[in-house]
Amino acid sequence: MGKNIAHIHISDFTENADCLPPGEGTFDFESFFAKMHDNSYHGGIIIELYRNNFQNLQDLIASYDYLLTKNR
């Protein structure tokens, strides 16, 4: 897809669970963001989770903060 990506919905996963808050799984976000930068991606990224995969607003803020540290 390369430079044709318009926007990204993102979550994390483990071997036993999917749609987890970023930072609670095993996905390599640093490599992912590096690839997006290589493709000159400048669009939005939406944290997309199922309601039962986070407890409160603080969980969402923690995921956002985690992604900021990986997107450098």
Secondary structure, 3 states (H helix, E strand, C coil): CHHHCCCEEECECCCCCCCECCCCCCCCHHHHHHHHHHCCCCCCEEECCCHHHCCCHHHHHHHHHHHHHHCC
